């Protein structure tokens, strides 16, 4: 990604740094749950 569009990559990380701890935890939890559902459905 950084090689294709470094500006978008940089802006994304700047926006992530602005999030509160609770928001980051929620995003992480959702990512884990989505990953588990994908593994469960594809296996």
PDB file as gemmi writes it, atoms N, CA and C in Angstrom:
CRYST1    1.000    1.000    1.000  90.00  90.00  90.00 P 1                      
ATOM      1  N   UNK A   1       0.800  -1.207   0.000  1.00  0.00           N  
ATOM      2  CA  UNK A   1       0.000   0.000   0.000  1.00  0.00           C  
ATOM      3  C   UNK A   1       0.844   1.273   0.000  1.00  0.00           C  
ATOM      4  N   UNK A   2       1.860   1.377   0.852  1.00  0.00           N  
ATOM      5  CA  UNK A   2       2.611   2.639   0.876  1.00  0.00           C  
ATOM      6  C   UNK A   2       3.286   2.944  -0.457  1.00  0.00           C  
ATOM      7  N   UNK A   3       3.634   1.895  -1.204  1.00  0.00           N  
ATOM      8  CA  UNK A   3       4.286   2.134  -2.484  1.00  0.00           C  
ATOM      9  C   UNK A   3       3.295   2.671  -3.524  1.00  0.00           C  
ATOM     10  N   UNK A   4       2.055   2.226  -3.446  1.00  0.00           N  
ATOM     11  CA  UNK A   4       1.052   2.642  -4.426  1.00  0.00           C  
ATOM     12  C   UNK A   4       0.500   4.027  -4.150  1.00  0.00           C  
ATOM     13  N   UNK A   5       0.229   4.322  -2.894  1.00  0.00           N  
ATOM     14  CA  UNK A   5      -0.342   5.639  -2.556  1.00  0.00           C  
ATOM     15  C   UNK A   5       0.145   6.076  -1.174  1.00  0.00           C  
ATOM     16  N   UNK A   6       1.336   6.626  -1.109  1.00  0.00           N  
ATOM     17  CA  UNK A   6       1.903   6.996   0.191  1.00  0.00           C  
ATOM     18  C   UNK A   6       1.121   8.099   0.902  1.00  0.00           C  
ATOM     19  N   UNK A   7       0.509   9.003   0.165  1.00  0.00           N  
ATOM     20  CA  UNK A   7      -0.266  10.076   0.789  1.00  0.00           C  
ATOM     21  C   UNK A   7      -1.481   9.542   1.538  1.00  0.00           C  
ATOM     22  N   UNK A   8      -2.194   8.633   0.900  1.00  0.00           N  
ATOM     23  CA  UNK A   8      -3.374   8.035   1.539  1.00  0.00           C  
ATOM     24  C   UNK A   8      -2.947   7.231   2.758  1.00  0.00           C  
ATOM     25  N   UNK A   9      -1.859   6.495   2.638  1.00  0.00           N  
ATOM     26  CA  UNK A   9      -1.322   5.687   3.747  1.00  0.00           C  
ATOM     27  C   UNK A   9      -0.990   6.584   4.931  1.00  0.00           C  
ATOM     28  N   UNK A  10      -0.317   7.686   4.678  1.00  0.00           N  
ATOM     29  CA  UNK A  10       0.080   8.608   5.743  1.00  0.00           C  
ATOM     30  C   UNK A  10      -1.149   9.238   6.398  1.00  0.00           C  
ATOM     31  N   UNK A  11      -2.114   9.669   5.593  1.00  0.00           N  
ATOM     32  CA  UNK A  11      -3.335  10.271   6.145  1.00  0.00           C  
ATOM     33  C   UNK A  11      -4.125   9.274   6.982  1.00  0.00           C  
ATOM     34  N   UNK A  12      -4.159   8.023   6.535  1.00  0.00           N  
ATOM     35  CA  UNK A  12      -4.871   6.994   7.293  1.00  0.00           C  
ATOM     36  C   UNK A  12      -4.254   6.820   8.671  1.00  0.00           C  
ATOM     37  N   UNK A  13      -2.930   6.748   8.740  1.00  0.00           N  
ATOM     38  CA  UNK A  13      -2.273   6.572  10.031  1.00  0.00           C  
ATOM     39  C   UNK A  13      -2.419   7.807  10.912  1.00  0.00           C  
ATOM     40  N   UNK A  14      -2.442   8.990  10.324  1.00  0.00           N  
ATOM     41  CA  UNK A  14      -2.669  10.195  11.125  1.00  0.00           C  
ATOM     42  C   UNK A  14      -4.068  10.181  11.727  1.00  0.00           C  
ATOM     43  N   UNK A  15      -5.041   9.713  10.966  1.00  0.00           N  
ATOM     44  CA  UNK A  15      -6.407   9.620  11.486  1.00  0.00           C  
ATOM     45  C   UNK A  15      -6.515   8.554  12.569  1.00  0.00           C  
ATOM     46  N   UNK A  16      -5.788   7.450  12.418  1.00  0.00           N  
ATOM     47  CA  UNK A  16      -5.806   6.399  13.435  1.00  0.00           C  
ATOM     48  C   UNK A  16      -5.220   6.927  14.744  1.00  0.00           C  
ATOM     49  N   UNK A  17      -4.168   7.731  14.651  1.00  0.00           N  
ATOM     50  CA  UNK A  17      -3.544   8.269  15.857  1.00  0.00           C  
ATOM     51  C   UNK A  17      -4.474   9.214  16.615  1.00  0.00           C  
ATOM     52  N   UNK A  18      -5.472   9.779  15.943  1.00  0.00           N  
ATOM     53  CA  UNK A  18      -6.410  10.701  16.581  1.00  0.00           C  
ATOM     54  C   UNK A  18      -7.509   9.974  17.358  1.00  0.00           C  
ATOM     55  N   UNK A  19      -7.656   8.660  17.141  1.00  0.00           N  
ATOM     56  CA  UNK A  19      -8.716   7.910  17.800  1.00  0.00           C  
ATOM     57  C   UNK A  19      -8.394   7.692  19.280  1.00  0.00           C  
ATOM     58  N   UNK A  20      -9.440   7.547  20.072  1.00  0.00           N  
ATOM     59  CA  UNK A  20      -9.284   7.261  21.498  1.00  0.00           C  
ATOM     60  C   UNK A  20      -9.003   5.770  21.690  1.00  0.00           C  
ATOM     61  N   UNK A  21      -8.504   5.402  22.862  1.00  0.00           N  
ATOM     62  CA  UNK A  21      -8.168   4.005  23.151  1.00  0.00           C  
ATOM     63  C   UNK A  21      -9.373   3.082  22.990  1.00  0.00           C  
ATOM     64  N   UNK A  22     -10.517   3.515  23.471  1.00  0.00           N  
ATOM     65  CA  UNK A  22     -11.727   2.697  23.374  1.00  0.00           C  
ATOM     66  C   UNK A  22     -12.121   2.430  21.934  1.00  0.00           C  
ATOM     67  N   UNK A  23     -11.969   3.435  21.081  1.00  0.00           N  
ATOM     68  CA  UNK A  23     -12.304   3.264  19.669  1.00  0.00           C  
ATOM     69  C   UNK A  23     -11.351   2.267  19.010  1.00  0.00           C  
ATOM     70  N   UNK A  24     -10.063   2.358  19.349  1.00  0.00           N  
ATOM     71  CA  UNK A  24      -9.095   1.411  18.790  1.00  0.00           C  
ATOM     72  C   UNK A  24      -9.379  -0.009  19.256  1.00  0.00           C  
ATOM     73  N   UNK A  25      -9.750  -0.163  20.521  1.00  0.00           N  
ATOM     74  CA  UNK A  25     -10.078  -1.497  21.034  1.00  0.00           C  
ATOM     75  C   UNK A  25     -11.297  -2.068  20.319  1.00  0.00           C  
ATOM     76  N   UNK A  26     -12.301  -1.227  20.083  1.00  0.00           N  
ATOM     77  CA  UNK A  26     -13.512  -1.677  19.396  1.00  0.00           C  
ATOM     78  C   UNK A  26     -13.201  -2.105  17.965  1.00  0.00           C  
ATOM     79  N   UNK A  27     -12.384  -1.333  17.266  1.00  0.00           N  
ATOM     80  CA  UNK A  27     -11.986  -1.682  15.899  1.00  0.00           C  
ATOM     81  C   UNK A  27     -11.211  -2.999  15.905  1.00  0.00           C  
ATOM     82  N   UNK A  28     -10.314  -3.164  16.876  1.00  0.00           N  
ATOM     83  CA  UNK A  28      -9.558  -4.410  16.983  1.00  0.00           C  
ATOM     84  C   UNK A  28     -10.453  -5.602  17.252  1.00  0.00           C  
ATOM     85  N   UNK A  29     -11.419  -5.428  18.159  1.00  0.00           N  
ATOM     86  CA  UNK A  29     -12.355  -6.511  18.465  1.00  0.00           C  
ATOM     87  C   UNK A  29     -13.182  -6.886  17.240  1.00  0.00           C  
ATOM     88  N   UNK A  30     -13.666  -5.890  16.524  1.00  0.00           N  
ATOM     89  CA  UNK A  30     -14.446  -6.158  15.312  1.00  0.00           C  
ATOM     90  C   UNK A  30     -13.601  -6.888  14.276  1.00  0.00           C  
ATOM     91  N   UNK A  31     -12.342  -6.503  14.134  1.00  0.00           N  
ATOM     92  CA  UNK A  31     -11.449  -7.156  13.173  1.00  0.00           C  
ATOM     93  C   UNK A  31     -11.250  -8.621  13.533  1.00  0.00           C  
ATOM     94  N   UNK A  32     -11.044  -8.894  14.809  1.00  0.00           N  
ATOM     95  CA  UNK A  32     -10.864 -10.281  15.251  1.00  0.00           C  
ATOM     96  C   UNK A  32     -12.137 -11.079  14.994  1.00  0.00           C  
ATOM     97  N   UNK A  33     -13.286 -10.521  15.332  1.00  0.00           N  
ATOM     98  CA  UNK A  33     -14.548 -11.245  15.131  1.00  0.00           C  
ATOM     99  C   UNK A  33     -14.813 -11.506  13.655  1.00  0.00           C  
ATOM    100  N   UNK A  34     -14.551 -10.541  12.798  1.00  0.00           N  
ATOM    101  CA  UNK A  34     -14.741 -10.733  11.361  1.00  0.00           C  
ATOM    102  C   UNK A  34     -13.794 -11.815  10.854  1.00  0.00           C  
ATOM    103  N   UNK A  35     -12.564 -11.802  11.320  1.00  0.00           N  
ATOM    104  CA  UNK A  35     -11.611 -12.835  10.926  1.00  0.00           C  
ATOM    105  C   UNK A  35     -12.056 -14.218  11.354  1.00  0.00           C  
ATOM    106  N   UNK A  36     -12.554 -14.339  12.581  1.00  0.00           N  
ATOM    107  CA  UNK A  36     -13.036 -15.637  13.062  1.00  0.00           C  
ATOM    108  C   UNK A  36     -14.233 -16.127  12.258  1.00  0.00           C  
ATOM    109  N   UNK A  37     -15.146 -15.220  11.935  1.00  0.00           N  
ATOM    110  CA  UNK A  37     -16.316 -15.604  11.133  1.00  0.00           C  
ATOM    111  C   UNK A  37     -15.879 -16.050   9.743  1.00  0.00           C  
ATOM    112  N   UNK A  38     -14.925 -15.346   9.141  1.00  0.00           N  
ATOM    113  CA  UNK A  38     -14.434 -15.753   7.822  1.00  0.00           C  
ATOM    114  C   UNK A  38     -13.769 -17.116   7.870  1.00  0.00           C  
ATOM    115  N   UNK A  39     -12.960 -17.365   8.887  1.00  0.00           N  
ATOM    116  CA  UNK A  39     -12.310 -18.678   9.031  1.00  0.00           C  
ATOM    117  C   UNK A  39     -13.365 -19.763   9.231  1.00  0.00           C  
ATOM    118  N   UNK A  40     -14.356 -19.465  10.057  1.00  0.00           N  
ATOM    119  CA  UNK A  40     -15.397 -20.456  10.343  1.00  0.00           C  
ATOM    120  C   UNK A  40     -16.207 -20.788   9.101  1.00  0.00           C  
ATOM    121  N   UNK A  41     -16.536 -19.781   8.282  1.00  0.00           N  
ATOM    122  CA  UNK A  41     -17.362 -20.024   7.101  1.00  0.00           C  
ATOM    123  C   UNK A  41     -16.576 -20.652   5.953  1.00  0.00           C  
ATOM    124  N   UNK A  42     -15.281 -20.359   5.879  1.00  0.00           N  
ATOM    125  CA  UNK A  42     -14.485 -20.891   4.757  1.00  0.00           C  
ATOM    126  C   UNK A  42     -13.881 -22.255   5.058  1.00  0.00           C  
ATOM    127  N   UNK A  43     -13.867 -22.634   6.332  1.00  0.00           N  
ATOM    128  CA  UNK A  43     -13.236 -23.924   6.697  1.00  0.00           C  
ATOM    129  C   UNK A  43     -14.210 -25.072   6.584  1.00  0.00           C  
TER     130      UNK A  43                                                      
END                                                                             
